[in-house]
Structure formats: structure tokens, C-alpha cells
Amino acid sequence: MSGGGEAWDVEYYEMESGRSPVFEWLQDMGEEDQALALGYIDQLARLGMEAKRPLVRQLEGKLYELRWKDRRSQRRVAYFAASGRRFVLVHGFTKKQQKTPKRELDTALKRMKDHERRSGRR
């Protein structure tokens, strides 16, 4: 499956300070876990909006999560689709319970709104 042609671009959300929380979260992983994570991110880019469960799941509104398991954990990256065939990765976390914790969802929503607010000024 190619997701309808050309791959989507993947952008890492940056805070006003220039920090990229998802990029930093990935950097903190071991080499093997990081390679696995980047493979799933690449798969999302190739599939685009054709990506379905169990790879992705809608969290709230236009916020989705990319889902995978490594040797020890359930990993998640919250993202949304932006104009120009782009996915913006806003929050990475390790899931430890059945339901997505409210704190993780709130962080992702806050970053999505911040990205939209700041990119709307350009």
C-alpha cells in the first residue's frame, strides 16, 4: 500500500524555545527501540491518511496516535495532519495503562493548538 502515491512529510513540533519534545523523546531511547520507532513513523508517512488501526487510532478531533510495542513498552506518538500533506508529531509517551492518560492527551492537545496558533501567523 502506498497511501495514494507520494509519502507525506513528517514534521516534529517545536516549542517556542526551539526544543522538539518528540525528537528528544526518540533520542532518549536505546538504539534498537529508536530504530523501531523511526520505522513506524516512516510507515505512517508512506500510508498517509490510509493508515488504520492498529497502527493509528483517533484520540480526539483531528488528533491521532501512532501505536507500536517494543520489547518492554507500548509506545505512542500523538500527531495531527496539517496542510500540505504533513503530519506534525506533537507528543511521544510510553503507555502504561489501558486508557490514554488525561495528562498525555492534554499535553498533545496543547501542543497541537500551539502549533496551529503559531503557524497561523506566518
C-alpha positions in Angstrom: 0.0 0.0 0.0 1.3 3.4 -0.9 -1.3 5.6 0.7 -2.4 7.1 -2.6 1.0 8.0 -4.0 3.6 10.3 -2.7 4.6 9.9 1.0 3.5 12.5 3.5 6.1 14.8 5.1 6.7 14.3 8.9 7.4 17.4 11.0 8.5 17.4 14.6 6.6 20.0 16.7 8.9 22.7 18.1 8.2 24.7 21.2 8.8 28.5 21.0 12.1 27.8 22.7 13.1 25.7 19.7 13.0 22.4 21.7 11.4 19.4 20.0 9.9 17.1 22.6 9.2 14.2 20.3 12.6 14.3 18.8 14.2 14.5 22.3 12.0 11.5 23.4 13.2 9.5 20.5 16.8 10.4 21.2 16.5 9.1 24.7 15.5 5.7 23.5 18.0 2.9 23.1 19.3 2.4 19.5 17.1 -0.6 18.8 13.9 1.0 20.2 14.7 4.2 18.3 15.1 2.3 15.0 11.8 0.6 15.6 10.1 3.9 16.3 11.5 5.6 13.2 10.3 2.6 11.2 6.8 3.2 12.4 7.0 6.9 11.7 8.2 6.1 8.2 5.3 3.7 7.7 2.8 6.4 8.8 4.4 8.8 6.2 4.1 6.2 3.4 0.5 5.3 4.3 -0.7 8.8 4.9 -4.4 9.1 5.6 -4.8 5.4 4.6 -3.2 4.4 7.9 -5.7 2.4 10.0 -6.0 0.5 13.3 -4.0 -1.0 14.9 -1.2 1.3 13.6 -3.1 4.5 14.4 -6.1 5.5 16.5 -8.1 8.7 16.8 -7.6 10.4 20.2 -9.8 13.5 19.9 -10.9 15.6 17.0 -8.1 15.7 14.5 -5.5 14.4 17.0 -4.4 10.8 16.4 -1.8 8.4 17.9 0.7 6.3 16.2 0.9 3.0 18.1 3.5 0.3 18.5 5.1 -2.0 21.0 8.8 -2.5 21.6 10.4 -5.2 23.8 9.2 -3.6 27.1 6.6 -1.0 26.4 3.7 0.3 24.5 4.9 3.5 22.7 2.7 6.3 21.3 3.3 9.4 19.3 0.4 11.9 19.1 0.1 13.7 15.8 -2.2 15.6 13.5 -2.5 16.2 9.8 -1.6 19.7 8.7 -2.0 21.4 5.3 0.4 20.4 2.5 0.4 16.6 3.2 2.2 16.9 6.5 1.9 15.1 9.8 3.0 17.1 12.8 4.3 14.9 15.7 3.4 16.7 18.9 4.0 14.3 21.8 5.7 11.0 22.5 5.0 8.9 25.5 5.1 5.3 26.9 1.6 4.0 27.7 1.3 2.1 31.0 -2.4 1.6 31.3 -5.4 0.7 29.1 -6.7 4.2 28.6 -4.6 7.1 27.3 -3.9 9.2 30.4 -5.6 12.6 30.5 -2.2 14.3 31.2 -0.8 12.9 27.9 -3.8 13.8 25.9 -3.9 17.3 27.4 -0.2 17.8 26.5 -0.8 16.7 23.0 -3.8 18.9 22.5 -2.0 21.9 24.0 1.0 21.4 21.6 -1.3 21.0 18.6 -3.2 24.2 19.4 0.2 26.0 20.0 1.4 24.8 16.6 -1.7 25.9 14.8 -1.7 29.3 16.6 2.0 30.0 15.7 1.8 28.6 12.1 -1.3 30.7 11.5 0.7 33.9 12.0 3.0 33.1 9.1 
